[in-house]
C-alpha cells in the first residue's frame, strides 16, 4: 500500500487582512468598543469548529474531513495534514492530473488573489517575486513522496457552524490546484489537502486572524476508523493532558518536539536525541536509520521462539510476519510484541506511549506488519515522524498560542462533552451524535450579507 505524502515544504506566509461575511449569526452584530479585543471576539463567536473525520490507517491509508466551499456551497473531501500549511482543492482551470470528474472540481469565479497582494508576496518568501499588472498569485507545493500541486491562490466563502450554533461564512485564501502529480499507483480519492500547519497560510491561522477561533487545533483518530477534528480550544480537556514544548529552532516548519529517547519494553535502546515531528498527513510512523534498525533488531530478537515468522509474500508494508493461522485483529497478536516509548528529556515525566496496537497492522491476508518505516531510506534524512498509526485513540492538541503539543488517551468514536460554563448556548447534540453534527453542517447560508 502506498503511503500518503509527507509534507516537508514549510510555507512562511504573512497575514492578509481578509474580511468575512456571516449569516444568521451574532457575528454580524456591532461590537462594543469595550469588547473589541481579539480574545473577546473569539469568545463571542464560540471559537471552535468541529468536523467529523472519515478514513483509517489500513487499508485506506488516510483520514479526511468534508468541508463546504463557495456560495452556493459545494462539498470537498480533504486529507487532514498537520505537516503543511496550504489548503488546496483540485480545480477546473482546466486541470492536469486531477482525479475527480469535472463536475466535482472547484470552479474559480473571478476570485483570484493578485500577485501584488501582500499575502502573495509573503507566501513566496524568501523569494522576491516580480509582478506585472493583473498577474495572478501562483503556488507550488512539493511533498516528500514527490507528489505535488501547482495552481493559483483564490479566496472564497467557507460556511462553518461553530460550537455555539453560530453559522459563519468567512472568506479564506486557499489553493486552486490545476496541475497535480500523484506518484503512487493508485490516485487518492480526496479532492485535496486541508493544511493545518502553524504558518499564516493555514486555515487555522486565517480563522484566528479574523477573531473566529483561538490558534489551537486538535484531532482524535479512532483505531476503528473515523474520529473528529476541531479548530479552536473548546474541546481541549481540562485535565489529564501530557504537554511537551514545541521546538521551533531546527524544525521550525513542522509541529515538532524533542529531544526524545527511545525505549523498548521499558528499557533504553541507547537511541537518544530524537527530534519528533507530529504529522497527521503521514499514515505510518518513520524513524531515522539508527532508531529504525535498532527497533527492528530488538523486535526480531524478542520474537525468537514465538509462533511468528517473516513473510515476503505480504506486500502491504516492508516488514511483516505470519502466524500459525491468519490473524483477525491486533488483539490476536499484540502480546507477542513489546511496547515502545518516546521519553521527552527536556520535560520531566513526559512520555508518548506507543503500544503494539499503535505500531502494527493486521492485513487483509491475516498477516501482521510493522507500521514503523525507515525514514532515511525514503528521503526524510534524520527526521522522525509520529504518524496516524501512533496517534490513534488519543486527543492530540497543537496549541500554537502556548507553543506546546499535548495528548491524552480517549475514545475517538464520540465527541467529548464541552464545559457548559464556557458557553451556555453550546448545543448538546454536538457532544452526543455525529449525525446531528453532519446535519447542522449541511445547513446552507442562502445569502451572505
C-alpha positions in Angstrom: 0.0 0.0 0.0 1.3 3.4 -0.9 1.9 5.8 1.9 0.4 9.3 1.7 2.9 12.2 1.1 4.8 13.7 4.0 4.8 17.5 3.8 8.3 18.8 4.3 7.9 22.1 2.5 7.1 24.7 5.1 5.4 27.9 4.0 6.1 31.2 5.7 3.1 33.5 5.0 2.2 36.9 6.2 -1.3 37.7 7.4 -3.6 39.1 4.8 -6.2 41.5 6.1 -9.2 39.4 4.8 -12.8 40.2 5.5 -15.5 37.8 6.4 -19.2 37.8 5.9 -21.5 35.8 8.1 -25.2 34.8 8.1 -27.8 34.2 10.8 -25.2 34.9 13.4 -24.3 37.3 16.2 -21.0 37.7 14.3 -22.8 40.3 12.1 -23.8 42.4 15.1 -21.9 45.6 16.0 -19.1 45.1 18.6 -19.0 47.3 21.7 -15.8 49.4 21.9 -15.2 47.9 25.3 -15.2 44.4 23.8 -13.1 44.9 20.7 -10.2 42.7 21.5 -9.4 39.6 19.5 -9.8 37.3 22.5 -13.3 38.8 23.3 -14.3 38.2 19.6 -13.2 34.6 19.8 -15.2 34.2 23.0 -18.3 35.7 21.4 -18.2 33.5 18.4 -17.9 30.3 20.3 -14.4 29.8 19.0 -14.4 26.2 17.8 -15.4 24.5 14.6 -15.8 20.7 14.8 -15.6 18.2 11.8 -16.3 14.5 11.7 -13.4 12.5 10.3 -13.6 9.6 8.0 -10.9 7.1 6.9 -8.4 4.8 8.6 -4.7 3.8 8.6 -5.3 0.5 6.9 -6.5 -0.3 4.3 -7.4 3.3 3.2 -4.2 5.0 4.3 -5.7 8.4 5.1 -8.0 10.4 7.3 -10.1 13.1 5.8 -12.8 15.7 6.6 -15.5 17.2 4.3 -15.7 21.0 4.0 -18.0 23.3 2.2 -16.5 25.9 0.0 -18.3 28.6 -2.1 -21.7 30.3 -2.3 -23.7 28.3 -3.0 -21.5 25.8 -1.1 -20.1 22.6 -2.5 -18.6 19.7 -0.6 -14.9 18.7 -0.8 -13.3 15.8 0.9 -9.8 16.8 2.1 -6.8 15.0 3.7 -6.1 16.4 7.1 -2.4 17.3 7.3 -0.7 19.0 10.2 2.5 18.7 8.2 1.7 21.5 5.7 0.1 24.9 5.7 -1.7 25.5 2.4 -5.2 24.1 1.9 -5.8 23.3 -1.8 -8.5 21.6 -3.9 -8.5 20.2 -7.4 -9.6 22.9 -9.7 -11.1 23.0 -13.2 -9.0 25.7 -14.7 -8.7 23.3 -16.7 -6.9 20.6 -14.8 -4.0 18.2 -15.5 -3.6 15.2 -13.2 -6.9 15.7 -11.4 -8.5 12.5 -10.1 -12.1 13.7 -9.8 -14.7 14.1 -12.5 -15.1 17.7 -13.9 -18.4 18.3 -12.1 -16.7 17.6 -8.7 -13.8 20.0 -9.2 -13.7 23.6 -7.8 -14.5 26.3 -10.4 -12.9 29.7 -9.8 -15.2 32.7 -10.3 -13.2 35.9 -10.7 -11.8 35.3 -7.2 -8.1 35.0 -7.8 -5.6 36.5 -5.3 -3.5 39.1 -7.1 0.3 38.8 -7.4 0.7 42.2 -5.8 -1.4 41.3 -2.8 0.7 41.3 0.5 -0.5 37.7 1.1 1.1 36.6 -2.2 4.3 38.4 -1.6 4.7 36.8 1.9 3.7 33.4 0.6 6.7 33.3 -1.7 9.3 34.5 0.9 12.3 34.4 0.9 11.9 34.8 -2.9 11.3 38.3 -4.3 8.7 37.8 -7.0 8.2 40.3 -9.8 4.6 41.2 -10.6 3.0 42.6 -13.7 -0.4 44.4 -13.6 -3.3 41.9 -13.1 -1.0 38.9 -12.6 -2.4 36.1 -10.5 -0.7 34.6 -7.4 0.7 31.2 -8.4 1.8 28.5 -5.9 3.5 25.1 -6.0 3.8 22.7 -3.1 6.0 19.6 -3.2 5.7 16.7 -0.8 8.3 14.2 0.5 6.8 11.4 -1.6 7.4 13.6 -4.7 3.7 14.4 -5.1 2.9 18.0 -5.9 0.2 20.5 -6.6 0.6 23.5 -8.9 -2.1 26.2 -9.1 -3.2 29.7 -8.2 -4.4 31.2 -4.9 -8.1 32.1 -4.7 -10.4 33.4 -2.0 -14.0 32.1 -1.3 -16.5 31.5 1.5 -16.2 28.7 3.9 -19.5 28.1 5.7 -18.8 27.0 9.2 -21.0 26.1 12.2 -19.3 26.9 15.5 -20.0 25.2 18.8 -22.4 27.8 20.0 -24.6 27.4 16.9 -23.3 30.4 15.1 -23.2 30.0 11.3 -20.5 32.0 9.6 -19.2 32.3 6.1 -15.6 33.8 6.3 -13.7 34.4 3.1 -10.4 32.4 3.3 -7.5 32.0 0.9 -6.6 28.6 -0.4 -5.1 26.9 -3.5 -6.9 26.2 -6.7 -4.8 23.3 -8.0 -4.9 22.8 -11.7 -1.8 20.5 -12.1 -1.4 17.6 -9.7 1.2 14.9 -9.6 0.4 11.7 -7.7 3.4 9.3 -7.5 1.6 6.3 -6.2 0.0 3.6 -8.4 -3.4 4.5 -7.1 -4.6 8.2 -7.1 -6.1 9.4 -3.8 -9.9 9.7 -3.8 -9.8 13.0 -1.9 -10.2 16.4 -3.5 -7.2 18.0 -2.0 -5.4 18.8 1.3 -6.5 20.6 4.4 -3.3 22.2 5.6 -3.2 22.6 9.4 0.3 23.8 10.0 1.1 26.9 12.0 2.1 29.1 9.1 -0.2 32.0 8.3 -1.3 30.4 5.1 -3.2 27.8 7.1 -6.9 27.8 7.5 -6.4 27.8 11.3 -4.2 30.9 11.2 -6.7 32.7 9.0 -9.6 31.9 11.3 -7.6 33.1 14.3 -6.7 36.4 12.5 -10.4 37.0 12.0 -11.1 36.5 15.7 -13.3 33.4 15.0 -11.1 30.8 16.7 -8.2 30.5 19.0 -4.9 29.3 17.4 -5.4 25.8 18.7 -6.4 22.6 16.9 -6.8 19.0 17.8 -7.7 15.7 16.4 -8.9 12.3 17.7 -8.3 9.4 15.2 -10.2 6.3 16.0 -8.4 2.9 15.6 -11.8 1.7 14.3 -11.8 4.4 11.7 -13.2 7.9 11.7 -12.9 10.4 14.6 -13.1 14.2 14.8 -11.1 17.3 14.2 -11.5 20.7 16.0 -10.2 24.2 15.3 -10.3 26.2 18.5 -9.9 25.5 22.1 -13.4 24.4 23.4 -12.7 20.7 23.2 -9.3 20.7 24.9 -9.7 18.6 28.0 -9.3 20.5 31.3 -7.1 17.7 32.8 -5.1 14.6 32.0 -3.1 16.0 29.1 0.6 15.4 28.8 2.2 18.5 27.4 5.6 19.0 25.7 7.0 22.3 24.3 7.1 22.8 20.6 10.6 23.0 19.0 10.8 26.0 16.7 14.6 26.1 16.2 15.8 23.3 13.9 12.4 22.1 12.6 10.5 25.4 12.6 8.3 24.4 9.6 6.7 21.5 11.5 4.9 20.6 14.7 7.9 19.1 16.4 9.3 18.4 19.9 12.3 16.8 21.4 14.9 15.7 22.0 13.5 12.3 22.9 14.9 8.9 24.0 13.6 5.7 22.6 12.7 2.8 24.9 11.8 -0.8 24.0 9.9 -2.9 26.5 10.6 -0.3 29.2 14.4 -0.4 28.7 16.6 2.1 27.0 17.7 1.3 23.4 20.6 3.7 23.6 19.0 5.9 20.9 18.7 9.4 22.2 18.4 13.0 20.9 15.5 12.3 18.5 13.6 15.3 17.1 10.0 14.2 16.7 7.5 15.6 14.2 3.8 15.1 14.7 2.2 14.7 11.3 -1.4 13.7 10.6 -0.6 13.7 6.9 1.5 10.5 7.4 -0.3 7.2 7.7 2.7 5.5 9.4 5.5 6.4 11.8 9.0 7.0 10.5 12.3 6.6 12.4 15.7 7.6 11.2 18.0 4.8 10.2 19.6 4.4 13.7 16.3 4.3 15.6 14.6 2.1 12.9 17.4 -0.5 12.7 17.7 -0.7 16.5 14.0 -1.1 16.9 13.8 -3.9 14.2 16.8 -5.7 15.7 15.3 -5.7 19.2 11.9 -6.9 17.9 13.4 -9.8 15.9 15.5 -10.9 18.9 12.4 -10.7 21.1 10.3 -12.7 18.7 12.6 -15.7 18.7 10.8 -18.8 19.9 7.4 -17.2 19.3 4.9 -18.6 16.7 5.7 -15.9 14.1 7.9 -16.0 11.0 8.9 -13.4 8.4 6.9 -13.4 5.3 7.9 -11.8 2.0 4.6 -12.6 0.3 2.9 -9.7 2.1 3.2 -6.5 0.1 1.3 -4.1 2.4 4.5 -3.0 4.2 8.2 -3.8 4.1 8.3 -5.9 7.3 5.6 -8.5 8.0 5.1 -11.7 9.9 2.7 -14.6 9.6 1.4 -16.9 12.3 0.2 -20.5 12.5 -3.1 -19.2 11.1 -4.3 -15.9 9.8 -4.8 -13.2 12.5 -8.2 -11.5 12.6 -7.2 -8.4 14.6 -4.3 -6.8 16.5 -5.8 -8.3 19.7 -4.7 -11.8 18.4 -1.1 -10.8 18.1 -0.2 -7.8 20.2 1.0 -9.9 23.2 3.9 -11.2 21.1 5.3 -7.6 20.9 6.7 -5.2 23.4 5.7 -1.5 23.8 7.8 1.4 22.6 8.1 4.7 24.4 9.4 8.1 23.5 10.7 10.0 26.6 11.0 13.7 26.1 14.1 14.5 28.0 13.7 18.3 28.3 10.5 17.9 30.3 10.1 15.7 33.4 7.8 12.7 33.1 6.6 13.4 29.6 6.3 10.2 27.6 4.5 9.2 24.4 3.4 5.5 24.8 3.5 3.5 21.6 2.0 0.1 22.4 1.9 -2.7 19.8 -1.5 -1.7 18.6 -0.1 1.8 17.8 2.7 0.4 15.5 1.2 -2.8 14.0 -1.5 -3.5 11.4 -3.2 -6.8 10.5 -3.5 -7.1 6.8 -6.4 -8.4 4.7 -4.4 -11.7 4.4 -4.2 -12.0 8.1 -0.5 -11.2 8.5 0.9 -8.7 10.9 3.1 -5.8 9.6 5.3 -3.2 11.3 3.8 0.3 10.8 7.2 1.9 11.5 9.3 2.6 8.4 12.9 3.7 7.7 12.5 7.5 7.1 16.1 7.9 5.9 15.5 5.4 3.1 12.6 7.5 1.7 14.4 10.8 1.9 13.4 12.1 5.3 17.1 12.3 6.4 17.3 12.5 10.2 13.6 13.4 10.7 11.4 11.2 12.9 7.7 11.3 12.2 4.9 10.2 14.5 2.1 9.4 12.1 -1.5 8.4 12.3 -0.9 4.8 13.4 0.7 6.0 16.6 -1.7 8.8 17.2 -4.9 6.7 17.2 -7.3 6.8 20.2 -5.7 9.9 21.6 -6.8 13.5 21.6 -3.7 15.3 20.1 -3.7 19.1 20.7 -1.5 21.6 18.9 -1.6 24.8 21.0 0.2 27.5 18.9 -0.6 30.2 21.5 1.3 28.4 24.3 3.7 26.7 21.9 3.0 23.2 23.1 1.8 19.8 21.9 -0.3 17.6 24.1 -2.1 14.2 24.1 -4.4 12.2 26.2 -6.0 8.7 25.6 -9.6 9.0 24.6 -12.5 7.2 22.9 -12.4 8.9 19.5 -15.7 7.4 18.4 -17.7 10.1 20.2 -17.2 13.8 20.8 -16.4 14.7 24.4 -18.8 16.9 26.3 -17.9 20.6 26.4 -17.7 22.6 29.6 -21.1 24.2 29.9 -19.7 27.0 31.9 -17.8 28.3 28.8 -20.9 28.9 26.8 -24.5 28.2 27.8 -25.6 28.2 24.2 -23.4 25.2 23.3 -25.7 22.6 21.6 -25.7 19.3 23.3 -26.2 17.3 20.0 -22.6 18.2 19.1 -21.4 16.2 22.0 -23.6 13.2 21.5 -24.3 12.4 17.9 -22.2 12.8 14.8 -25.3 12.6 12.5 -26.6 15.7 14.2 -23.3 17.5 13.6 -23.4 16.5 10.0 -27.0 17.7 9.6 -26.1 21.1 11.1 -23.0 21.4 8.9 -25.2 20.7 5.9 -27.3 23.8 6.6 -26.7 26.4 3.9 -26.4 30.1 4.0 -28.8 31.2 1.3 -27.0 34.5 1.0 -24.2 36.5 2.6 -24.7 39.9 3.9 
